[in-house]
Amino acid sequence: MSTKTGVNRLRSAAAVAILLLFSPVIARADVVLDWNVTMLATLSGQNPFVTQRFAAITQLAVFEAVNAITGDYDPYLGTIVAPVGASADAAAAAAAHAVLKSYFPAKATALDAALATSLNAIPDGQAKTDGIGVGEAAAAAMIALRANDGSAIPSFYVPGPPAPGQWQPTPSCPSAGGTNFHWRNVTPFGVPDVKDFRVDPPPSLTGGTYSKDYTEVATVGALNSVRPQDREDVARFYAGFAPASWANSAARQVATAQNRSLSENARALALLNMALNDASVAVFDSKYHYNFWRPETAIRAGDTDDNARTDLDAAFVPLITAPCFPGYPSNHGTASSAASEVLERVYGASGHDITFSTAALPGVILHYTAFKRIVEDVHDARVYGGIHFRFDQEAGGRQGERIGQYVYKHNLRVVHPK
């Protein structure tokens, strides 16, 4: 167990069975949390950036539906009118169901069953009927708003000839080139322009920061590196545990422990997923602006960077397969930091009881009491996984914090602070 991160790695099969991440037992507090679980299950298999967009649309529809009834916060759309006495529970379920079924009609059977479960718990009557109508209206409005947001038509980046510091395709890349090139142009949800959050340039190839971080990842991030077991565990864990997965799970666990209301949960999940999406849009703006190489390329070309302190290793292979786009800054670092910033402002920075596990890495359970400790593990995961320099993570962390702060301060604000 690492004292640096406070991660407890439990290897009890019984504990794994109890604490599986996607178990519905974790999120039975209210219909908003229930549908957050259903949403992530529906989005399983999508790439992280597509997931974050759909999650933001879904959670904003849920928020707008609930808030049209409760009036606790400034609306996002402001166009949804709720009849007096409409059921907020019915509205939340109907909104999530309508968004997800619209985008994923092949999963209609499971979604219809989930809706029936939610609605069966609500007494029949006008309140229920009106709530369903409010939810469906909020879903339709959010879907219409995002119909032409720049996400629909993929484009690829074709790099120039190899040059020191410039990104080149890694083994995961398709022949078309760098992926998600269009994502930098996706309309954000909660910030006015992601270019306002562009990171500063990466460090000079001949400087001390670059050589120090180069040496670190070359030493601990190779497939055959000797590294602490807990750092290898987090590297493998967060390779498949995307920001939307950990952040929504953490939010559900803490919201349940703090006995948050339906309205509070709707707002928190909307803010969280707005920040996650906008962080990824901003990071692709920065990534393709600088087109900085990943460690895999840099270390194999260590004799070309004019830095005597960077040793060439032509056989370097990272522990984790690198995604097919430039490395600087880290998307996982940016999105995770944006999520942590929102979660801290909603729930408090520490004193929590958060547990993660995943079927993709049986036997490893991660436990945290503070959101920042999660982000620290994410940063380590990408370095020990061999796919990012430490400065990729640090720049992403700063960018994510700024986005999370902006989203929280400028969206869905309390109407009558208590």
C-alpha positions as semicolon CSV with decimal commas, in nm:
position;residue;x (nm);y (nm);z (nm)
1;M;0,000;0,000;0,000
2;S;0,140;0,339;-0,098
3;T;0,150;0,600;0,181
4;K;0,191;0,864;-0,090
5;T;-0,157;0,817;-0,229
6;G;-0,351;0,655;0,051
7;V;-0,465;0,377;-0,183
8;N;-0,572;0,056;-0,017
9;R;-0,543;-0,243;-0,246
10;L;-0,768;-0,515;-0,111
11;R;-0,753;-0,853;-0,271
12;S;-1,046;-1,027;-0,113
13;A;-1,279;-1,193;-0,360
14;A;-1,566;-1,135;-0,122
15;A;-1,491;-0,762;-0,110
16;V;-1,478;-0,746;-0,489
17;A;-1,818;-0,911;-0,511
18;I;-1,965;-0,657;-0,271
19;L;-1,803;-0,347;-0,414
20;L;-1,820;-0,394;-0,790
21;L;-1,825;-0,050;-0,945
22;F;-2,129;-0,084;-1,163
23;S;-2,340;-0,264;-0,909
24;P;-2,679;-0,096;-0,885
25;V;-2,658;-0,133;-0,505
26;I;-2,418;0,163;-0,499
27;A;-2,672;0,398;-0,658
28;R;-3,017;0,321;-0,518
29;A;-3,062;0,651;-0,335
30;D;-3,289;0,823;-0,589
31;V;-3,398;0,814;-0,950
32;V;-3,134;1,064;-1,063
33;L;-2,853;0,845;-0,929
34;D;-3,021;0,530;-1,062
35;W;-3,034;0,674;-1,413
36;N;-2,672;0,785;-1,391
37;V;-2,582;0,416;-1,352
38;T;-2,811;0,324;-1,643
39;M;-2,660;0,599;-1,856
40;L;-2,303;0,477;-1,807
41;A;-2,407;0,118;-1,879
42;T;-2,577;0,237;-2,198
43;L;-2,265;0,429;-2,303
44;S;-2,032;0,137;-2,236
45;G;-1,807;0,077;-2,537
46;Q;-1,807;0,436;-2,661
47;N;-1,478;0,624;-2,668
48;P;-1,427;0,850;-2,363
49;F;-1,494;1,173;-2,551
50;V;-1,818;1,055;-2,706
51;T;-1,919;0,922;-2,364
52;Q;-1,860;1,259;-2,201
53;R;-2,071;1,440;-2,462
54;F;-2,365;1,201;-2,428
55;A;-2,333;1,209;-2,050
56;A;-2,348;1,587;-2,046
57;I;-2,655;1,592;-2,268
58;T;-2,829;1,331;-2,056
59;Q;-2,750;1,489;-1,721
60;L;-2,841;1,838;-1,841
61;A;-3,177;1,709;-1,965
62;V;-3,233;1,548;-1,625
63;F;-3,132;1,868;-1,448
64;E;-3,351;2,088;-1,666
65;A;-3,651;1,862;-1,613
66;V;-3,609;1,846;-1,235
67;N;-3,524;2,214;-1,202
68;A;-3,827;2,319;-1,407
69;I;-4,030;2,166;-1,123
70;T;-3,822;2,262;-0,818
71;G;-3,683;2,598;-0,932
72;D;-3,379;2,563;-0,705
73;Y;-3,117;2,678;-0,957
74;D;-3,070;2,896;-1,263
75;P;-3,187;2,687;-1,561
76;Y;-2,959;2,577;-1,841
77;L;-3,212;2,621;-2,120
78;G;-3,487;2,816;-1,949
79;T;-3,750;2,701;-2,197
80;I;-3,910;2,413;-2,008
81;V;-4,235;2,492;-1,828
82;A;-4,363;2,249;-1,565
83;P;-4,724;2,223;-1,445
84;V;-4,768;2,283;-1,075
85;G;-4,735;1,959;-0,882
86;A;-4,552;1,765;-1,154
87;S;-4,344;1,473;-1,027
88;A;-3,971;1,549;-1,032
89;D;-3,895;1,176;-1,008
90;A;-4,099;1,102;-1,319
91;A;-3,943;1,398;-1,497
92;A;-3,588;1,280;-1,423
93;A;-3,653;0,924;-1,540
94;A;-3,836;1,033;-1,854
95;A;-3,564;1,283;-1,947
96;A;-3,278;1,035;-1,916
97;H;-3,473;0,763;-2,093
98;A;-3,570;0,986;-2,385
99;V;-3,216;1,112;-2,444
100;L;-3,056;0,769;-2,430
101;K;-3,322;0,597;-2,638
102;S;-3,296;0,867;-2,904
103;Y;-2,920;0,819;-2,942
104;F;-2,912;0,443;-2,878
105;P;-3,230;0,289;-3,022
106;A;-3,067;-0,054;-3,030
107;K;-3,075;-0,050;-2,648
108;A;-3,444;0,039;-2,631
109;T;-3,549;-0,283;-2,458
110;A;-3,316;-0,231;-2,162
111;L;-3,397;0,139;-2,143
112;D;-3,771;0,078;-2,155
113;A;-3,737;-0,175;-1,874
114;A;-3,539;0,074;-1,665
115;L;-3,805;0,340;-1,723
116;A;-4,081;0,102;-1,622
117;T;-3,894;0,025;-1,298
118;S;-3,861;0,395;-1,220
119;L;-4,221;0,481;-1,303
120;N;-4,367;0,183;-1,121
121;A;-4,233;0,332;-0,797
122;I;-4,433;0,655;-0,856
123;P;-4,809;0,661;-0,785
124;D;-5,024;0,694;-1,096
125;G;-5,196;1,025;-1,142
126;Q;-5,166;1,371;-1,293
127;A;-4,838;1,448;-1,116
128;K;-4,675;1,145;-1,273
129;T;-4,819;1,219;-1,618
130;D;-4,709;1,581;-1,602
131;G;-4,363;1,482;-1,483
132;I;-4,319;1,247;-1,778
133;G;-4,417;1,527;-2,013
134;V;-4,166;1,766;-1,854
135;G;-3,887;1,510;-1,884
136;E;-3,962;1,434;-2,247
137;A;-3,971;1,806;-2,328
138;A;-3,635;1,864;-2,161
139;A;-3,481;1,572;-2,349
140;A;-3,613;1,695;-2,685
141;A;-3,481;2,045;-2,619
142;M;-3,132;1,924;-2,526
143;I;-3,113;1,690;-2,825
144;A;-3,215;1,974;-3,056
145;L;-2,961;2,210;-2,898
146;R;-2,675;1,968;-2,967
147;A;-2,782;1,857;-3,314
148;N;-2,506;2,051;-3,493
149;D;-2,237;2,084;-3,228
150;G;-1,943;1,967;-3,440
151;S;-1,923;1,614;-3,304
152;A;-2,082;1,418;-3,587
153;I;-1,822;1,406;-3,863
154;P;-1,483;1,266;-3,760
155;S;-1,165;1,412;-3,905
156;F;-0,804;1,300;-3,878
157;Y;-0,472;1,479;-3,842
158;V;-0,202;1,395;-4,094
159;P;0,138;1,472;-3,940
160;G;0,431;1,610;-4,133
161;P;0,771;1,442;-4,166
162;P;0,931;1,325;-3,840
163;A;1,096;1,607;-3,649
164;P;1,216;1,643;-3,289
165;G;0,923;1,720;-3,059
166;Q;0,656;1,662;-3,323
167;W;0,389;1,397;-3,278
168;Q;0,405;1,092;-3,501
169;P;0,159;0,799;-3,523
170;T;0,205;0,525;-3,264
171;P;0,108;0,158;-3,310
172;S;-0,259;0,213;-3,217
173;C;-0,313;0,461;-3,500
174;P;-0,526;0,398;-3,808
175;S;-0,384;0,476;-4,148
176;A;-0,594;0,795;-4,163
177;G;-0,378;0,961;-3,895
178;G;-0,437;1,121;-3,559
179;T;-0,786;1,062;-3,422
180;N;-1,040;1,302;-3,273
181;F;-0,897;1,595;-3,471
182;H;-1,247;1,740;-3,497
183;W;-1,311;1,728;-3,122
184;R;-1,131;2,060;-3,068
185;N;-1,422;2,223;-3,256
186;V;-1,708;2,065;-3,060
187;T;-1,931;2,328;-2,900
188;P;-1,868;2,331;-2,524
189;F;-2,149;2,312;-2,268
190;G;-2,030;2,539;-1,990
191;V;-1,743;2,759;-2,110
192;P;-1,769;3,021;-2,385
193;D;-1,456;2,928;-2,584
194;V;-1,207;2,651;-2,508
195;K;-0,926;2,854;-2,662
196;D;-0,947;3,073;-2,351
197;F;-0,819;2,769;-2,160
198;R;-0,536;2,668;-2,394
199;V;-0,226;2,557;-2,204
200;D;0,115;2,721;-2,230
201;P;0,369;2,560;-2,468
202;P;0,545;2,240;-2,362
203;P;0,896;2,271;-2,217
204;S;1,199;2,310;-2,440
205;L;1,356;1,983;-2,553
206;T;1,695;2,105;-2,433
207;G;1,582;2,216;-2,086
208;G;1,600;2,056;-1,747
209;T;1,227;1,996;-1,708
210;Y;1,216;1,798;-2,030
211;S;1,521;1,586;-1,951
212;K;1,402;1,515;-1,595
213;D;1,055;1,404;-1,707
214;Y;1,199;1,213;-2,003
215;T;1,423;1,016;-1,767
216;E;1,133;0,944;-1,532
217;V;0,904;0,792;-1,793
218;A;1,190;0,609;-1,964
219;T;1,279;0,452;-1,628
220;V;0,935;0,360;-1,491
221;G;0,705;0,353;-1,794
222;A;0,846;0,080;-2,018
223;L;0,679;-0,257;-2,052
224;N;0,984;-0,417;-1,890
225;S;1,045;-0,148;-1,624
226;V;1,076;-0,239;-1,258
227;R;0,818;-0,031;-1,070
228;P;0,617;-0,054;-0,745
229;Q;0,324;-0,291;-0,777
230;D;0,074;-0,028;-0,664
231;R;0,192;0,209;-0,941
232;E;0,155;-0,064;-1,199
233;D;-0,191;-0,137;-1,062
234;V;-0,306;0,223;-1,103
235;A;-0,150;0,242;-1,450
236;R;-0,348;-0,060;-1,566
237;F;-0,659;0,041;-1,372
238;Y;-0,693;0,392;-1,515
239;A;-0,599;0,274;-1,864
240;G;-0,955;0,143;-1,886
241;F;-1,124;0,351;-1,618
242;A;-1,200;0,678;-1,793
243;P;-1,268;1,012;-1,619
244;A;-1,644;0,981;-1,671
245;S;-1,637;0,640;-1,504
246;W;-1,451;0,734;-1,189
247;A;-1,606;1,080;-1,151
248;N;-1,968;0,971;-1,183
249;S;-1,908;0,676;-0,952
250;A;-1,745;0,901;-0,693
251;A;-2,030;1,151;-0,718
252;R;-2,291;0,881;-0,660
253;Q;-2,109;0,737;-0,362
254;V;-2,055;1,072;-0,190
255;A;-2,404;1,203;-0,274
256;T;-2,554;0,891;-0,118
257;A;-2,336;0,921;0,193
258;Q;-2,430;1,288;0,233
259;N;-2,799;1,216;0,171
260;R;-2,823;1,478;-0,104
261;S;-3,164;1,561;-0,249
262;L;-3,293;1,474;-0,595
263;S;-3,251;1,836;-0,705
264;E;-2,898;1,859;-0,565
265;N;-2,800;1,536;-0,738
266;A;-2,941;1,651;-1,071
267;R;-2,739;1,972;-1,055
268;A;-2,416;1,807;-0,936
269;L;-2,417;1,546;-1,212
270;A;-2,498;1,808;-1,475
271;L;-2,209;2,032;-1,366
272;L;-1,974;1,736;-1,341
273;N;-2,044;1,605;-1,690
274;M;-2,040;1,951;-1,846
275;A;-1,691;2,001;-1,703
276;L;-1,575;1,658;-1,822
277;N;-1,688;1,725;-2,177
278;D;-1,551;2,078;-2,195
279;A;-1,217;1,965;-2,056
280;S;-1,179;1,714;-2,338
281;V;-1,275;1,969;-2,603
282;A;-1,019;2,209;-2,457
283;V;-0,750;1,944;-2,437
284;F;-0,787;1,854;-2,805
285;D;-0,758;2,221;-2,892
286;S;-0,428;2,228;-2,704
287;K;-0,309;1,889;-2,825
288;Y;-0,345;1,966;-3,193
289;H;-0,220;2,323;-3,147
290;Y;0,118;2,201;-3,018
291;N;0,133;1,851;-3,177
292;F;0,386;1,737;-2,917
293;W;0,532;1,388;-2,932
294;R;0,459;1,109;-2,687
295;P;0,731;0,936;-2,482
296;E;0,720;0,634;-2,711
297;T;0,836;0,842;-3,007
298;A;1,064;1,068;-2,805
299;I;1,259;0,792;-2,631
300;R;1,312;0,599;-2,952
301;A;1,447;0,919;-3,104
302;G;1,640;1,039;-2,799
303;D;1,948;1,111;-3,009
304;T;1,768;1,376;-3,216
305;D;1,656;1,624;-2,947
306;D;1,992;1,803;-2,892
307;N;1,974;1,714;-2,524
308;A;2,275;1,522;-2,392
309;R;2,076;1,416;-2,084
310;T;1,817;1,210;-2,275
311;D;1,932;0,857;-2,347
312;L;1,812;0,682;-2,661
313;D;1,622;0,355;-2,620
314;A;1,521;0,235;-2,964
315;A;1,339;-0,063;-2,810
316;F;1,118;0,136;-2,571
317;V;0,761;0,002;-2,551
318;P;0,517;0,159;-2,303
319;L;0,334;-0,048;-2,045
320;I;0,002;0,091;-2,175
321;T;-0,081;0,132;-2,543
322;A;-0,075;0,502;-2,631
323;P;-0,390;0,663;-2,773
324;C;-0,360;0,791;-3,128
325;F;-0,324;1,166;-3,081
326;P;-0,060;1,406;-2,947
327;G;0,043;1,374;-2,585
328;Y;0,053;1,731;-2,453
329;P;-0,143;1,795;-2,239
330;S;-0,292;1,477;-2,095
331;N;-0,663;1,430;-2,158
332;H;-0,705;1,200;-1,858
333;G;-0,523;1,456;-1,646
334;T;-0,727;1,750;-1,773
335;A;-1,068;1,583;-1,749
336;S;-0,992;1,427;-1,411
337;S;-0,877;1,759;-1,269
338;A;-1,188;1,934;-1,403
339;A;-1,404;1,667;-1,241
340;S;-1,217;1,689;-0,911
341;E;-1,260;2,066;-0,905
342;V;-1,637;2,039;-0,945
343;L;-1,667;1,754;-0,697
344;E;-1,468;1,940;-0,432
345;R;-1,687;2,248;-0,468
346;V;-2,006;2,043;-0,445
347;Y;-1,913;1,790;-0,175
348;G;-1,598;1,916;-0,002
349;A;-1,239;1,822;-0,073
350;S;-1,189;1,533;0,169
351;G;-1,336;1,314;0,439
352;H;-1,506;1,086;0,189
353;D;-1,528;0,708;0,150
354;I;-1,486;0,629;-0,220
355;T;-1,415;0,282;-0,355
356;F;-1,345;0,180;-0,714
357;S;-1,318;-0,161;-0,872
358;T;-1,349;-0,292;-1,225
359;A;-1,396;-0,632;-1,379
360;A;-1,115;-0,547;-1,620
361;L;-0,863;-0,573;-1,333
362;P;-0,994;-0,831;-1,085
363;G;-0,850;-0,821;-0,737
364;V;-0,756;-0,453;-0,735
365;I;-0,975;-0,220;-0,532
366;L;-0,882;0,146;-0,488
367;H;-1,000;0,344;-0,188
368;Y;-0,984;0,722;-0,147
369;T;-1,087;0,982;0,108
370;A;-1,007;1,291;-0,105
371;F;-1,076;1,373;-0,469
372;K;-0,725;1,512;-0,524
373;R;-0,577;1,175;-0,432
374;I;-0,766;1,024;-0,725
375;V;-0,616;1,282;-0,960
376;E;-0,268;1,212;-0,824
377;D;-0,313;0,845;-0,907
378;V;-0,437;0,935;-1,256
379;H;-0,123;1,145;-1,310
380;D;0,099;0,861;-1,191
381;A;-0,097;0,612;-1,399
382;R;-0,014;0,787;-1,726
383;V;0,356;0,828;-1,642
384;Y;0,402;0,475;-1,505
385;G;0,202;0,353;-1,802
386;G;0,464;0,507;-2,029
387;I;0,229;0,718;-2,240
388;H;0,278;1,066;-2,090
389;F;0,552;1,286;-1,955
390;R;0,497;1,430;-1,608
391;F;0,468;1,778;-1,761
392;D;0,179;1,652;-1,979
393;Q;-0,003;1,569;-1,657
394;E;0,084;1,891;-1,478
395;A;-0,031;2,109;-1,768
396;G;-0,350;1,906;-1,798
397;G;-0,409;1,940;-1,426
398;R;-0,386;2,319;-1,442
399;Q;-0,611;2,333;-1,746
400;G;-0,871;2,106;-1,589
401;E;-0,881;2,303;-1,267
402;R;-0,952;2,625;-1,457
403;I;-1,232;2,463;-1,657
404;G;-1,389;2,303;-1,351
405;Q;-1,381;2,634;-1,166
406;Y;-1,542;2,819;-1,456
407;V;-1,817;2,563;-1,512
408;Y;-1,908;2,559;-1,145
409;K;-1,905;2,935;-1,097
410;H;-2,098;3,030;-1,411
411;N;-2,360;2,758;-1,458
412;L;-2,668;2,630;-1,273
413;R;-2,621;2,868;-0,982
414;V;-2,833;2,855;-0,670
415;V;-3,138;3,081;-0,698
416;H;-3,180;3,140;-0,325
417;P;-2,859;3,060;-0,136
418;K;-2,928;2,935;0,213
